């Protein structure tokens, strides 16, 4: 009949349907932002807010089907957003704003007042529980939250940039509450003052948290910054900080929120921690608690068995390290500090109280601290002006850098170089670790010897090794290079003389006497060096081209780093 042939039917069955455009490959896995906004039926501003709150970010596919200037998202992320309850809340807010504008335009005062009282709201608690299943996960992601919250705590509330003063006050309160916990738990480990601000590092439940706090100066807001995006991040971080602060306070047996800390007339917050610290001093430190006992972010969430066992092991390791190291949390236990008006008061109060010290300043009597400047019990006075009108011989007058250097090294460093009017020693970062070929400043070696003596170790041998090893290595390299150059020059001169005299090369090789090679130790050392170079060259020959290029780049970077360290050593040697 007129039906298809057997061969045509076979081809149609085996080949299958032709794949449609955009249904497979990169086109099916990624979607542009414009298509995502149309799919979710929201405005661009709401889409941006939703992505920030949910933690969804753009992707960079290898092939961009709609052009390289488009922003792409994963299709699974957009599908994930379609089931978000906040979408309905955003639509309710837009409908509410439309009704409010209509009532105001028609001068319906009663309807307008009723609508103002029934403003729709939403919470982000479910997002915190969704993004951080356990409390440890929340602590790992607390760095950015603390940094941004501390930034907004110092910003002025300006209507020009739509920064509400209430958000600034909330950020200030959350930061102060977290610092109050750090003081009670003695969890602060490091602090560093830089041009950008003051860095703090704490260790809570085995997790290291580092954040940056701006200097307490008048802030000039740049106009080219989109503060709406930053406020969206702040909105989520505020909810996260409330969860974290609540859990941390209950971990050490304190109630949250601590209303009594914000009743002082100065409005500082931290000075009122004196009673709270005394109440919490009899409780075990949070660092000594096993990390497996922390539970989830909320009360009902618990870690699974595997993660609980792993965190418990980590907590045991930290306990053993804490027993091996001296207790530095009591560094300022018997010290009373009086702060001058020109020093960074809030930072010094936070740091000194975290290590057990007592702080007073001009006007601190209104906050319950009864130490005046003429009190003989004051042991240290922190000032930052070269000349003092009246000096008390019963106390030490120091610059603020002494406090930070002392806590970073776990020992009260000598006060001679920190007197007012003197140029203090370099403020070394505690976040830098020195390698074998790195330049180690002289003051870092001094601090290392102080730390070693505080632990009860032998300070002579390690410091001598640290101070002399680098110098001996450099001198040995320079001496070996000079000796090799001199040997090559002598050999070349000898060969040139015999060539001018007409001596054949074969006779020269037979009659040449062996050069002096020094003692047997140097000979063995030179043979070992040659063997090491030969092995390295052989390994390089056996590498693929890609690995060889990578190996050469690593060696080049290492040599560049060594050269920079050598220049610093030469500069330090010349300055002496």
C-alpha positions as CSV (number, residue, x, y, z in Angstrom):
1,X,0.0,0.0,0.0
2,X,0.9,3.6,0.4
3,X,2.4,3.3,4.0
4,X,6.0,4.0,4.8
5,X,8.7,1.5,4.0
6,X,10.2,-0.8,6.6
7,X,13.6,1.1,6.5
8,X,12.0,4.5,7.1
9,X,10.1,3.2,10.1
10,X,13.2,1.7,11.5
11,X,15.1,5.0,11.2
12,X,12.3,6.9,12.9
13,X,12.3,4.5,15.8
14,X,16.1,4.3,16.3
15,X,16.9,8.0,15.8
16,X,14.1,9.4,18.1
17,X,12.9,12.9,18.2
18,X,15.1,15.8,17.3
19,X,16.1,17.7,20.5
20,X,14.4,21.1,20.7
21,X,16.4,24.3,21.0
22,X,16.9,25.4,24.7
23,X,15.7,22.1,26.1
24,X,19.1,20.5,26.9
25,X,22.6,21.5,27.7
26,X,23.6,24.9,29.1
27,X,20.4,26.6,27.9
28,X,18.3,24.3,30.0
29,X,20.3,24.7,33.2
30,X,20.7,28.5,33.4
31,X,18.2,31.4,33.0
32,X,18.7,35.1,32.6
33,X,17.6,37.6,35.3
34,X,14.9,39.1,33.0
35,X,13.3,35.7,32.4
36,X,13.6,34.9,36.1
37,X,11.8,38.1,37.1
38,X,9.0,37.4,34.6
39,X,8.7,33.8,35.8
40,X,8.4,34.8,39.5
41,X,6.1,37.8,38.6
42,X,7.9,40.2,40.9
43,X,9.6,43.5,40.5
44,X,13.4,43.7,40.1
45,X,13.9,45.2,43.5
46,X,11.9,42.5,45.2
47,X,13.8,39.8,43.2
48,X,17.1,41.3,44.4
49,X,15.9,41.3,48.0
50,X,14.6,37.8,47.7
51,X,17.9,36.5,46.3
52,X,19.9,38.2,49.1
53,X,17.7,36.9,51.9
54,X,17.7,33.3,50.5
55,X,21.4,33.3,49.8
56,X,21.1,32.8,46.0
57,X,23.8,34.4,43.8
58,X,24.3,34.7,40.0
59,X,26.2,32.0,38.2
60,X,28.8,32.1,35.4
61,X,28.1,29.4,32.8
62,X,30.8,28.4,30.4
63,X,28.5,29.1,27.4
64,X,26.2,32.1,27.7
65,X,23.4,31.5,25.1
66,X,21.8,35.0,25.5
67,X,25.0,37.0,25.4
68,X,27.9,37.8,27.7
69,X,26.3,40.9,29.1
70,X,23.5,39.1,30.8
71,X,23.2,37.9,34.4
72,X,22.5,34.2,34.7
73,X,20.9,32.2,37.5
74,X,20.5,28.4,37.9
75,X,17.1,27.1,37.0
76,X,16.9,25.1,40.2
77,X,17.5,28.3,42.3
78,X,14.6,30.1,40.6
79,X,12.4,27.0,41.0
80,X,13.4,27.1,44.7
81,X,12.4,30.7,44.9
82,X,8.9,30.0,43.5
83,X,7.9,28.2,46.7
84,X,9.1,30.9,49.1
85,X,6.4,32.3,51.4
86,X,8.0,35.8,51.2
87,X,6.8,36.1,47.6
88,X,3.2,36.3,48.9
89,X,4.2,38.8,51.6
90,X,5.8,41.1,49.0
91,X,2.7,41.0,46.9
92,X,0.6,41.9,50.0
93,X,2.9,44.8,50.8
94,X,2.5,46.2,47.2
95,X,-1.3,45.8,47.4
96,X,-1.3,47.5,50.8
97,X,0.9,50.4,49.5
98,X,-1.6,50.9,46.6
99,X,-4.6,51.0,48.9
100,X,-2.8,53.5,51.2
101,X,-2.0,55.8,48.3
102,X,-5.5,55.6,47.0
103,X,-7.0,56.4,50.5
104,X,-4.6,59.4,50.9
105,X,-5.4,60.7,47.4
106,X,-9.2,60.6,48.1
107,X,-8.8,62.2,51.5
108,X,-10.4,59.2,53.4
109,X,-8.8,60.0,56.7
110,X,-10.6,57.2,58.7
111,X,-9.7,54.6,56.1
112,X,-6.1,55.9,55.9
113,X,-5.7,55.6,59.7
114,X,-7.2,52.1,59.7
115,X,-4.8,51.0,57.0
116,X,-1.8,52.5,58.8
117,X,-2.7,50.4,61.8
118,X,-3.0,47.2,59.8
119,X,0.3,47.3,58.0
120,X,1.4,43.8,56.9
121,X,4.7,42.5,58.1
122,X,6.9,39.4,57.8
123,X,9.7,37.7,59.7
124,X,12.9,36.0,58.5
125,X,13.1,33.3,61.2
126,X,12.4,30.5,58.8
127,X,15.2,31.6,56.5
128,X,17.7,31.4,59.4
129,X,16.6,27.9,60.3
130,X,16.7,27.0,56.6
131,X,20.2,28.3,55.8
132,X,21.8,27.2,59.1
133,X,20.5,23.8,60.2
134,X,22.8,23.7,63.2
135,X,24.2,26.3,65.5
136,X,27.8,25.6,64.4
137,X,26.8,26.5,60.8
138,X,25.5,29.9,62.1
139,X,28.8,30.6,63.9
140,X,30.8,29.8,60.8
141,X,29.0,32.5,58.9
142,X,29.0,35.1,61.6
143,X,32.0,37.1,60.3
144,X,30.2,39.0,57.7
145,X,27.2,39.5,59.9
146,X,29.3,41.1,62.7
147,X,31.3,43.3,60.3
148,X,28.2,44.7,58.5
149,X,26.3,45.2,61.8
150,X,29.3,47.0,63.3
151,X,29.5,49.2,60.3
152,X,25.9,50.3,60.5
153,X,26.3,50.8,64.2
154,X,28.6,53.7,63.5
155,X,26.7,55.2,60.5
156,X,24.4,58.3,61.0
157,X,20.7,57.7,60.4
158,X,20.1,59.9,57.3
159,X,16.9,60.1,55.4
160,X,18.7,61.1,52.2
161,X,20.1,57.5,51.9
162,X,17.0,55.9,53.5
163,X,19.0,54.7,56.6
164,X,16.4,54.7,59.5
165,X,17.8,55.7,62.9
166,X,16.0,52.7,64.4
167,X,18.1,50.3,62.3
168,X,21.3,52.0,63.5
169,X,20.2,51.7,67.1
170,X,19.3,48.0,66.6
171,X,22.7,47.3,65.0
172,X,24.4,49.1,67.9
173,X,22.4,47.1,70.5
174,X,23.2,43.7,68.8
175,X,26.9,44.4,68.6
176,X,27.0,45.5,72.2
177,X,25.1,42.3,73.2
178,X,27.6,40.1,71.4
179,X,30.5,42.0,73.0
180,X,28.9,41.5,76.3
181,X,28.8,37.7,75.8
182,X,32.5,37.8,74.7
183,X,33.4,39.6,77.9
184,X,31.5,37.2,80.1
185,X,32.9,34.1,78.3
186,X,36.4,35.5,78.0
187,X,36.4,34.4,74.4
188,X,38.5,37.2,72.9
189,X,41.9,36.0,71.5
190,X,43.3,38.6,69.2
191,X,42.9,42.3,68.3
192,X,44.7,44.4,65.7
193,X,44.3,48.2,65.1
194,X,44.7,49.1,61.4
195,X,43.8,52.0,59.1
196,X,40.5,50.3,58.1
197,X,39.4,49.8,61.7
198,X,39.9,47.4,64.6
199,X,40.0,43.7,64.0
200,X,38.8,41.3,66.7
201,X,39.0,37.5,66.8
202,X,37.1,35.3,69.2
203,X,36.9,31.5,69.6
204,X,33.4,30.2,70.4
205,X,32.7,26.5,70.6
206,X,35.8,25.7,68.6
207,X,34.9,28.1,65.8
208,X,37.2,31.1,65.0
209,X,35.2,34.3,64.3
210,X,37.0,37.4,63.0
211,X,35.3,40.7,62.3
212,X,36.2,44.4,61.6
213,X,34.8,47.4,63.6
214,X,35.2,50.9,62.1
215,X,36.9,53.6,64.1
216,X,34.6,55.8,66.1
217,X,34.8,58.8,63.9
218,X,32.4,61.0,62.0
219,X,31.3,59.0,58.9
220,X,31.0,60.6,55.5
221,X,28.6,58.6,53.5
222,X,29.7,58.2,49.8
223,X,26.8,58.8,47.4
224,X,27.8,56.1,44.9
225,X,26.9,53.2,47.3
226,X,23.5,51.4,47.0
227,X,22.5,51.4,50.6
228,X,19.3,49.6,49.9
229,X,21.3,46.4,49.1
230,X,23.3,46.8,52.3
231,X,20.1,47.3,54.3
232,X,18.7,44.1,52.9
233,X,21.8,42.2,54.0
234,X,21.5,44.0,57.4
235,X,17.8,42.9,57.7
236,X,18.8,39.2,57.5
237,X,21.9,39.6,59.6
238,X,19.8,41.3,62.4
239,X,17.7,38.2,62.6
240,X,20.7,35.9,62.6
241,X,22.4,37.9,65.3
242,X,19.3,37.7,67.5
243,X,19.3,33.9,67.2
244,X,23.0,33.6,67.9
245,X,22.9,36.0,70.9
246,X,20.0,34.2,72.3
247,X,21.7,30.8,72.1
248,X,25.0,32.1,73.4
249,X,23.5,33.8,76.4
250,X,21.6,30.7,77.4
251,X,24.8,28.7,77.0
252,X,26.4,30.5,79.9
253,X,23.2,30.8,81.9
254,X,22.3,34.5,81.2
255,X,18.9,35.8,80.3
256,X,18.3,37.4,76.9
257,X,17.8,40.2,76.1
258,X,20.0,41.8,78.8
259,X,17.9,44.9,79.5
260,X,20.0,46.0,82.5
261,X,23.0,46.7,80.3
262,X,21.4,49.6,78.5
263,X,20.1,51.6,81.5
264,X,23.3,53.5,82.1
265,X,23.0,57.3,81.6
266,X,26.1,57.4,79.3
267,X,24.4,55.1,76.8
268,X,27.5,53.1,76.3
269,X,26.3,49.7,77.1
270,X,29.7,48.0,77.9
271,X,30.4,49.8,81.2
272,X,27.3,48.2,82.6
273,X,28.8,44.8,82.1
274,X,30.5,44.8,85.5
275,X,27.8,43.1,87.4
276,X,27.1,40.7,84.5
277,X,30.7,39.7,84.3
278,X,30.9,39.1,88.0
279,X,27.8,36.8,87.9
280,X,29.2,34.9,84.9
281,X,32.7,34.6,86.4
282,X,31.8,31.5,88.5
283,X,30.4,29.7,85.4
284,X,32.6,27.5,83.1
285,X,34.0,29.1,80.1
286,X,32.2,28.5,76.9
287,X,35.4,27.5,75.2
288,X,35.5,24.5,77.5
289,X,32.1,23.2,76.6
290,X,31.9,20.4,74.1
291,X,30.7,21.7,70.8
292,X,28.3,18.8,70.5
293,X,26.1,20.2,73.3
294,X,25.3,23.4,71.4
295,X,22.2,22.0,69.6
296,X,20.7,23.8,66.7
297,X,20.0,27.4,66.1
298,X,16.6,27.0,67.6
299,X,15.7,25.0,70.8
300,X,14.3,22.0,69.0
301,X,17.2,21.5,66.4
302,X,19.9,19.0,67.3
303,X,23.0,17.9,65.4
304,X,23.0,14.5,63.9
305,X,25.1,11.8,65.5
306,X,28.1,12.0,63.2
307,X,28.4,15.7,63.4
308,X,27.9,15.6,67.2
309,X,30.7,13.1,67.6
310,X,33.0,15.1,65.4
311,X,32.3,18.3,67.3
312,X,32.8,16.6,70.6
313,X,36.2,15.4,69.5
314,X,37.1,19.0,68.5
315,X,35.9,20.2,71.9
316,X,38.2,17.6,73.6
317,X,41.2,18.8,71.5
318,X,40.5,22.4,72.5
319,X,40.4,21.4,76.2
320,X,43.8,19.7,75.9
321,X,45.3,22.7,74.2
322,X,43.8,25.1,76.8
323,X,45.4,22.9,79.6
324,X,48.8,23.0,77.9
325,X,48.8,26.8,77.3
326,X,48.8,29.2,80.2
327,X,45.6,30.9,81.1
328,X,45.7,34.3,79.4
329,X,42.1,35.2,80.1
330,X,43.2,36.5,83.5
331,X,45.9,38.7,82.0
332,X,44.6,42.0,83.5
333,X,42.9,40.3,86.5
334,X,44.5,42.5,89.2
335,X,44.8,45.7,87.1
336,X,42.7,48.9,87.2
337,X,42.9,51.0,84.1
338,X,42.1,54.7,83.8
339,X,41.4,55.9,80.2
340,X,42.2,59.3,78.9
341,X,39.7,61.3,76.9
342,X,41.7,61.0,73.6
343,X,41.9,57.2,73.5
344,X,39.4,54.8,71.7
345,X,37.3,54.2,74.8
346,X,34.8,51.6,73.6
347,X,37.5,49.4,72.1
348,X,39.7,49.5,75.1
349,X,36.8,48.8,77.5
350,X,35.9,45.7,75.4
351,X,39.5,44.4,75.3
352,X,40.4,45.1,78.9
353,X,37.2,43.6,80.3
354,X,37.6,40.5,78.1
355,X,40.9,39.8,80.0
356,X,39.6,40.5,83.5
357,X,40.6,44.1,84.0
358,X,38.7,47.0,85.5
359,X,38.2,50.2,83.5
360,X,37.4,53.8,84.6
361,X,37.5,57.2,83.0
362,X,36.3,60.8,83.5
363,X,32.6,60.7,84.3
364,X,32.5,56.9,84.8
365,X,31.0,57.4,88.3
366,X,27.6,57.8,86.6
367,X,27.9,54.2,85.4
368,X,28.6,52.8,88.8
369,X,32.4,52.8,88.5
370,X,33.8,54.8,91.4
371,X,37.5,55.1,90.5
372,X,38.6,58.7,90.1
373,X,41.8,59.8,88.4
374,X,43.5,60.5,91.7
375,X,42.7,57.1,93.1
376,X,45.9,55.3,94.3
377,X,44.5,51.9,93.4
378,X,44.8,52.6,89.7
379,X,47.7,50.6,88.2
380,X,47.7,51.8,84.6
381,X,46.6,55.0,82.9
382,X,46.1,54.8,79.1
383,X,46.9,58.2,77.4
384,X,47.7,59.3,73.9
385,X,49.2,62.7,74.4
386,X,52.9,63.4,74.7
387,X,52.8,65.7,77.8
388,X,50.9,65.0,81.1
389,X,49.9,67.8,83.5
390,X,50.2,65.7,86.6
391,X,51.7,62.3,87.0
392,X,51.2,59.7,89.8
393,X,54.2,57.6,90.6
394,X,52.0,54.7,91.7
395,X,50.9,53.8,88.2
396,X,52.2,53.2,84.7
397,X,51.4,55.8,81.9
398,X,51.1,53.9,78.6
399,X,49.9,54.3,75.1
400,X,46.9,52.3,73.9
401,X,49.1,50.0,71.7
402,X,50.5,48.4,74.9
403,X,47.1,46.9,75.6
404,X,46.7,45.3,72.2
405,X,50.3,44.0,72.0
406,X,49.9,42.5,75.5
407,X,46.7,40.5,74.7
408,X,48.0,39.4,71.3
409,X,51.1,37.8,72.9
410,X,49.4,36.5,76.1
411,X,51.8,38.4,78.4
412,X,52.1,41.9,79.7
413,X,54.9,43.2,77.5
414,X,57.6,45.6,79.0
415,X,56.3,49.2,79.4
416,X,59.5,51.0,78.6
417,X,58.9,51.6,74.9
418,X,55.2,52.5,75.3
419,X,55.6,55.6,77.5
420,X,53.8,58.8,76.4
421,X,55.8,60.9,74.0
422,X,58.0,58.0,72.7
423,X,57.7,56.4,69.3
424,X,56.2,52.9,70.1
425,X,57.5,49.7,68.6
426,X,55.8,48.4,65.4
427,X,52.3,47.2,65.9
428,X,52.6,43.7,64.5
429,X,49.6,41.8,63.2
430,X,48.8,38.7,65.2
431,X,47.2,37.2,62.1
432,X,50.6,36.8,60.3
433,X,52.6,33.6,60.6
434,X,56.2,33.7,59.6
435,X,57.7,30.9,57.4
436,X,61.3,29.7,57.0
437,X,62.2,32.2,54.3
438,X,60.1,35.1,55.5
439,X,61.5,38.3,57.0
440,X,61.0,38.3,60.8
441,X,61.1,41.7,62.4
442,X,63.4,42.2,65.4
443,X,60.5,43.1,67.7
444,X,58.7,39.9,66.7
445,X,61.7,37.9,67.9
446,X,61.6,39.8,71.2
447,X,57.9,39.1,71.6
448,X,58.6,35.4,70.8
449,X,61.1,35.2,73.6
450,X,58.6,36.8,76.0
451,X,56.0,34.3,75.1
452,X,58.5,31.4,75.5
453,X,59.5,32.7,79.0
454,X,55.9,33.0,80.0
455,X,55.4,29.3,79.1
456,X,58.5,28.4,81.1
457,X,60.5,27.3,78.1
458,X,64.3,27.7,77.5
459,X,64.4,31.1,75.8
460,X,68.1,31.2,74.9
461,X,68.3,28.3,72.4
462,X,65.1,28.9,70.4
463,X,65.7,32.7,70.1
464,X,69.4,32.2,69.2
465,X,68.2,29.7,66.5
466,X,65.6,32.1,65.2
467,X,68.0,35.1,65.2
468,X,71.0,33.4,63.8
469,X,69.6,30.8,61.4
470,X,68.6,33.3,58.8
471,X,71.8,35.3,59.0
472,X,74.0,32.1,58.8
473,X,72.0,30.9,55.8
474,X,72.5,34.2,54.0
475,X,76.2,34.4,54.8
476,X,76.7,30.8,53.7
477,X,75.0,31.4,50.4
478,X,77.0,34.6,49.8
479,X,80.3,32.8,50.7
480,X,79.5,29.8,48.5
481,X,78.6,32.1,45.6
482,X,81.8,34.1,45.9
483,X,83.9,31.0,46.2
484,X,82.3,29.4,43.1
485,X,82.8,32.6,41.1
486,X,86.4,32.8,42.2
487,X,87.0,29.2,41.2
488,X,85.5,29.6,37.8
489,X,87.6,32.8,37.2
490,X,90.8,30.9,38.1
491,X,90.0,28.0,35.9
492,X,89.2,30.2,33.0
493,X,92.5,32.2,33.4
494,X,94.5,28.9,33.6
495,X,92.9,27.5,30.5
496,X,93.5,30.8,28.6
497,X,97.2,30.9,29.5
498,X,97.7,27.3,28.4
499,X,95.8,27.9,25.2
500,X,98.1,30.9,24.4
501,X,101.1,28.8,25.2
502,X,100.0,26.2,22.6
503,X,99.3,23.3,25.1
504,X,96.7,20.9,23.6
505,X,93.5,20.4,25.6
506,X,94.1,16.7,26.1
507,X,97.5,17.3,27.7
508,X,95.9,20.1,29.8
509,X,93.3,17.7,31.2
510,X,95.9,15.0,32.0
511,X,98.3,17.4,33.7
512,X,95.8,19.5,35.5
513,X,96.1,19.1,39.3
514,X,92.9,18.9,41.3
515,X,91.8,22.2,42.8
516,X,91.5,22.7,46.5
517,X,88.0,21.8,47.6
518,X,88.3,22.6,51.2
519,X,87.6,20.1,54.0
520,X,85.7,16.9,53.6
521,X,82.4,18.3,55.0
522,X,82.2,21.0,52.4
523,X,83.0,18.4,49.7
524,X,80.2,16.2,50.9
525,X,77.9,19.2,51.1
526,X,78.6,20.2,47.5
527,X,78.1,16.6,46.3
528,X,74.7,16.5,48.1
529,X,73.7,19.8,46.6
530,X,74.6,18.7,43.1
531,X,72.7,15.4,43.5
532,X,69.7,17.4,44.7
533,X,69.9,19.7,41.7
534,X,70.2,16.7,39.4
535,X,67.1,15.1,41.0
536,X,65.2,18.3,40.6
537,X,66.1,18.6,37.0
538,X,65.2,15.0,36.3
539,X,61.8,15.5,38.0
540,X,61.2,18.6,35.8
541,X,62.1,16.7,32.6
542,X,59.6,13.9,33.5
543,X,56.7,16.4,34.1
544,X,54.1,17.3,31.5
545,X,54.2,20.7,30.0
546,X,51.2,22.0,32.1
547,X,52.8,20.7,35.4
548,X,56.2,22.0,34.4
549,X,54.8,25.5,33.8
550,X,53.0,25.4,37.1
551,X,56.1,24.2,38.9
552,X,58.1,27.0,37.3
553,X,55.5,29.6,38.3
554,X,55.6,28.3,41.9
555,X,59.5,28.5,42.0
556,X,59.3,32.0,40.5
557,X,56.9,33.1,43.2
558,X,59.0,31.5,45.9
559,X,62.2,33.2,44.6
560,X,60.4,36.6,44.4
561,X,59.2,36.1,48.0
562,X,62.7,35.3,49.2
563,X,64.1,38.3,47.3
564,X,61.6,40.6,49.0
565,X,62.4,39.1,52.4
566,X,66.2,39.6,51.7
567,X,65.6,43.2,50.8
568,X,63.8,43.8,54.1
569,X,66.7,42.1,56.0
570,X,69.2,44.3,54.2
571,X,67.1,47.4,54.9
572,X,66.9,46.5,58.6
573,X,70.6,45.8,58.8
574,X,71.4,49.1,57.1
575,X,69.1,51.0,59.5
576,X,71.0,49.6,62.5
